[in-house]
Amino acid sequence: MLPLESLLRINFNETIYVYLRRHWWIFLKKFLALVLLILLPIVIKIVIVTINPYFFSDNSLLVLANLSLLIYYLFIWVIFFNQWVNYYFDIWVVTDQQIIDAQQNGLFNHRIIHLPIDQVRNISASSKGFLPTLLNYGKVLINTADEAKGAAFLDIPDPFKVADQINDIVQKVRAKETSLGDEILKGVVKQASR
């Protein structure tokens, strides 16, 4: 059992066909930006010491600089943790009964949408831009019979393959429902002819 199945309300009798997170590049580019922000104070200190070698000779100024640096790095850590939580809890799951779109926005804002698989009407995939095309990530949009509902799988790996997989699952569910309906109809006709 996946650790997040209870949060996502996946039944024990459901079969999970697709389990996705955002593409690794989405997290990596945010991480690299934070690495640059971590290096920024070092560059600033080198520039200050180059301009004035005695700038940090005053102890009170050194204590103030270290305290500011500590607060700055704590702020960077909070940003990193927030980005990691957003990446980790943005999950998309497709089972034989439902499509689950779970998205985390910040630490205290979590949204989960459950769409019955039999209500899916349209599935589209796209990958726009140089890097998304090169690294093969993009989005899959899923529309249902209810115009107000739908799901968007954003920045997922291999969106066209995922869209095909979801389409195949929907077709299998519809075929299963049709054959079940035909069996019920045959049973009713047999009962009526007796």
Secondary structure as UniProt FT lines:
FT   TURN            3..4
FT   HELIX           5..8
FT   TURN            12..13
FT   STRAND          16..20
FT   HELIX           24..51
FT   TURN            53..56
FT   HELIX           59..89
FT   STRAND          91..95
FT   STRAND          98..104
FT   STRAND          110..116
FT   HELIX           117..119
FT   STRAND          120..126
FT   HELIX           130..135
FT   STRAND          137..144
FT   TURN            147..148
FT   STRAND          150..157
FT   HELIX           159..193
//
